[in-house]
Amino acid sequence: MSCLARALSTIAPFVPFLFLSAVVLPGPASAAEAPLTRARVIELARASPASRVAAAEVAVARATAGASGALSLENPVLAGAGGVRLNPDGSRPAAAMASLAWPVDLGGQRGARVHAAAAELRAAESAAEDGRRGLVLAALLQHALVLRDERHVELARARLALADRLLAAAERRRKAGEAPEVDVALASLQRGRDAAAEAAARGALDADLAALRVLLGLPAAAGPERRLEGPLVPPGEPPTPAAMLAGLEQRADLRAAAASLDAARARSLREQAARWPTVTITAQYERDDGANIGTLGLAVPLPLLNANRAGAAAAAAEVDVAAARSGAARAAAAGEVQELHARYAATRRALEALTPAAALSEKAAALAARGYELGENDLPSVLLVRREALETQAALLDAEHAHAAAKIELLVAAGRVPR
């Protein structure tokens, strides 16, 4: 028996087990979902279902632009007729007629249609780009919200652990006769409130994480593991207001407004060109009583009753609307730059003011709890210090999240990618 045959005979009893293992057992760790960093959030947002909808809408405009080069909107007409001619002498020769009518657009209608379709395609692409920018911003803000929720859960766990310490110390001191029964009751009440706060924080985290996954087009999480990475406040400094105002025209929303204005102007030119008539060249052949008759003619509609006045007037009015919207978007963008910078500066000052106080409050709460465990403090004083410390820590986290949201909005408005 060859070596290969001996090897196959050796592993043959284990083939069913190997098959089941390959099918049932989980795959390698590399198949696990990648952590949701800001870079991955941006990547997923640009490929999310909403982004695919925008891409499909652009594909519609691209298909329309590709088919806009038709020679005419009217089709050639081929007609034919046949019959019998009844002559006075009683003869009945066959008679037949065939004609071809070929439309010819005047006034540059085809070029206007092509130009309008190309402008509408550019407008659709610019609108899709602006929509993707909005999706990325929404995903980044939701990502920051989930990061804040995780910090809230960590604070709630720390509060609950401290409440357990105080409850254990109160029970121990009550048994030793060093504390009244009311201390145990107060510690139990505080522990219950902290447990409820911890459960609420977990629920908020689960809800916001589910909203983030839906926004990114990810399936529902299979387990409780949360794989988010990155600091709450993205690093880097945003550009100055002067720099942002200088590059205002490069913003995606302003480019979309300008493209919409160009598309409206192109549609107006298309409707103006549609006022010209479509001339029809006719060629006719007739067989009558043995005679061959050929004619060539020209049919010219008279644009008296309907010269596309309504379409041209509506398109001209749409140009004014698009121009007004473009101006409004430019004014709103300039105001938004000032607003975002003011909010960014205000939240940074608030964060810088609260950071030292939060560190002191955490230290004070730990010292007060330790003092109560050693019998040096009374429980009401410890709870008062603890309440002030928790409020300060919560205010610090809220200030950090507000600063993160302001910075993310500012960076996205400036065309930069937060990291």
QUITA-V729536 format. One record per run of one state. SS is the DSSP state (alpha for helix, beta for strand, coil for the rest). FROM is the first residue (numbers start at 1). TO is the last residue. If there is no record, write none. Layout:
BEGIN
ss=<SS/SS>
from=<FROM/FROM>
to=<TO/TO>
END
This chain:
BEGIN
ss=<coil/alpha/coil/alpha/coil/beta/coil/alpha/coil/alpha/coil/beta/coil/beta/coil/alpha/coil/alpha/coil/beta/coil/alpha/coil/alpha/coil/alpha/coil/beta/coil/beta/coil/alpha/coil/alpha/coil>
from=<1/3/25/29/32/36/37/38/47/49/67/77/87/92/106/109/176/181/217/228/229/241/247/248/251/252/274/278/289/291/300/309/374/379/414>
to=<2/24/28/31/35/36/37/46/48/66/76/86/91/105/108/175/180/216/227/228/240/246/247/250/251/273/277/288/290/299/308/373/378/413/419>
END
